[in-house]
Amino acid sequence: MTRHNILLTAFLSALATLIFWVPVPESWGNDHDDDELPLGAATLIIETTDNDIELQAFIDGSPSWNRFKIYDPKERKLFDMKTKNTLKKQGMSELFFASNPDHFAEDAPSAAADEAVEDFLRKFKAGEYEFEAERGNGDELEGVATLTHVLPALPEIVAPVSDTDDPPRVDPNNLVIEWEPVTTRFLGDGPVEIIEYQVILDQVDPLRAMPWVDGSTRRALINLPGSVTRLTVPPEFLLPDAEYEFEVLAIEESGNSTISVGEFVTSS
């Protein structure tokens, strides 16, 4: 998405140059049989920030495959990719991708953001999406991903915050990131079940001297139980006089997540 690196982009990002579309019948209903193998993972979620929303998919499957398709709840084909040449011979085992995000005219919470999210949800209906992976010998792997429209509200960051537009200055030996528990939905009423919070911490200045190791920023990612709403940052991670950006993700039991972003500067 626009202000954070998607968590699994290390997997197969180069595949974009290898994907092409193949015309096949729009309905998959007559194609599968009882001999299909299950995919190891088949997930389809919605991720929302305060200024955009996108669809994310992840599949994992063995034995290897070289074609992958997704069908929506009305059995319409949404996605069709096929590898070629040496990658076709090697085969695939994992794939992650994200849709182009829809951006909000105004940051959430706002009526404009709600309208943009409602428009996005109309495009991607809730229900079961069929995932199919095809092997070179014609065998198939299949899985079903259930997409819901239960979007958790944005986490409200409590600390560190600033009363000005400048990032707050913090003691690198005594830094706590804290947020309010997420108990409501981004849209509408009804319960949410937060199974996990995730904190992602990026050092944005100074940049890494060796960006080829894992991007230009040094990154920490910590998964926390859904009952935990504060994190003491290990001082070993932080440098003095450095700028950081952090994200707090609220992950609902459906897998749908929302992200709030904060920043700070460490003192010397």
N, C-alpha and C positions, 0 to 999 in steps of 0.2 A: 504494500500500500504506500501512500505517498510519503509518510514520515517514519517508516520503520522498515527494516529488512524482513521479508517473509521468512518464517522460522526454518523452513525446509528448503530454501532456494539452493543450497549446496547440491541437492539431488538434481542431476540431469537438466540443469538450466540450458545447456547447449543443445538440448533436443529441439528447441524452437526451429532451428534451421533444417531439421529432418522431417518435420510434420507436413503432410499434405492430405487433402481430402479426397475420399474415394466414394463414388456413388454406389450405395447399396440400398436395398428396400428399407423404407422408413420404419417398418415394424419388425421387431426381433421375435415376435411371439411364436413363429413357426420354426425358429432356427435352433432352439436349444433342446437338449434331451437329458436323460438321467445320467449320462456319462460325464457331464461337465464337472470339473474340479472346482473347489471353492478358492477364491482369492484369500490371501492371508489378511488383507485389510482393504476396506472399501469405505471411504469417508467422504462426505460432502457437507460443508459447513458454510456459514455466513460470518464474515468478520467485519466489524463496524468500528470506526473511530469517531471523533467529534466532527470530522469533515468529509468522510467518504465511507462507502460500503462495497464489498466485493464477495464473490463466490470462490471457495477454495476446494480443491479435490485432491485426494491422495489415494494411491493404490499400491499394494505390495502383493507380489505373487510369485510362487515358484511351483513348477518348473518355468523356465523363461518363456517369454512370449514376444511377438513382434507386431501385434496390432491391438488397438484398444478402442472401445466404443462406449459411449454413455447414452442411455435412453431415459427420457423424462417419464413422469407418471402416466402420460397419455401415449406412451410408447413411441414418441417422436425422437429421432436421433439428434442429439445435441453436439456430440463430439466424436470424431473419427480420425485416428492417427495411425500411420504405418511407417515402420522403419525401412531403411534401404541399405543395400550394399553390405559393408562389414558390420554395421550395427544390427542389421537384420540377421546375419549369421551368428553374431554374438548373443543376441536376444536381450530382452529387458526383464528387470525384476521389480523396479520401483519407479513411480512417477508422481510428481507433485506439480500442480499448476494453479494459477489464480486468474480469475477473469479481470478484464479491465475494470477499474473501480468507477462507480458513479459518485461524483463529488456534490457536496451540498452547497447551495447558494449562500447559506449562513451556517456558522458552526452550531452544532448541537450543544445544549437543547434549544430548539427553535422550531417554529411551525414549518419553515422551509426545509429543515433537516427531516422532520417527520414525513413531509410530503415526498421527499426524495427516497426515503426508505420504503414507503408504501408503494411507490412506483417500481422500485427494484423487486420487491416481493411479488408483485403481480407478474413480473417476468419469469421468476423462478418459483413455481408453485410448490407448496409443501406436499410431501408424499415420498413414495419409494422410487428411487432412480436405479435402473439396472446398469451394472458395470459388466462388460464382457471383454476378455482378453483372449486372443487367438494365437496359438502356437504355429510354428512353421509346418507341422505335420497335419494341421487341421483341427487338433484337439482344442478345446476351449476351457477357460477358467471363468467363473462368474461370481458376482457378489451383488448385494443390494445395499445401497446407502439410503438412509431415511433422512430427508431434509425437513427441518421444522422452521417455523417462523418465530420461535421463542428466542428473542434477543435480549440479553441482559442489559440493564442500564449501564451507562458509563461509570467506571469507578471514580469517586470523588477523592482526589488527592488532598491529604491533610498536611503532610510534611514531606520534603521541604517545600515551602511556598514563600512568596515575597509579596509585600504590599505595593511594590513598584513594578515597572515593566522589566527591570533588570533581574537576572537569575539570582536566587538567594545564595549567599556565601555560607559555606558549611565547614565544620571541623572534620577533616578526613578521618580522624581517629574516633569520632563519635557521631556517626551519621545514621539516622533512622529514616527509612521511607515508610510512610503510613498512609492509609486510605480508609474511607468509610466502607463497611460491608455493603455489598450489592444485594438488595432484596427485592427490587422492582424490575419491570421490563422497560426496554427502550421505547416501545410503543404499547399502548393499551394496558389493560389490567391482567391480573393473573400471576401465579407464583413463578419464581425462577429457582433453580437448584444449582448453586455455584459449587462445582466439585473441585475447583482448583483456581488459584491465582498464580499468575506468572509475572515475575519482574525481570525486565531486560534493561541492562545498564550499558550504555555506550560512552566511551571516552571519545569526544569529538574534537578536542584540541588540548594538547598537540596530537597530530595524526600519527599513526604508526609509522615507524621507519621502514617496516617490511610489510607493505600492504598485501603482498602476494600470499602471506600466510593465511589470512582470513579477513580480507577487507581492509579498508583504511583506518578503521577504528577498533580499539580493543573492546571486547564485548564479554559481559557476564550474563548468564541466563539461569534463573533460579525458580523452580516450581515449588509452590507452597500449598498446603491443604486449604480447602475452602473455608475453614474456620479461622484462618490466620490472616490478619489485615495489617501487619507491620513486619518490616524486615530490617534488621541491623546489618549494615553493609560491612563486610570484612575490610578493615583498613588496609590490608595487604593489596587490595585491588586498586586503591585510589592513589593518585599522584598529587603532590601539592601544586597549587596554582594551575589547575587544569579545569577544563569545562566538560561537563557531562550532560547527557540527555538520558532520561529513563522512561520506561513504559510500564504501566500496570495493566495487565490483562485479566479480565474476569471471564472464566470459561464455564459455560453452562453445561449441564449434563448431556445436552444434545450435541455438544462440541462447538456450538456457536459462541463467539467471543466478542467482547468489546474492549477497546484500548483507550486509555487516557495517557497523556504525555506530560512530563515535567522536565525541569532542568535545574542545574545548580553549578556553582563554581567552588572549588575547594580552596581553603585558605593555605597560607604557607606555614 
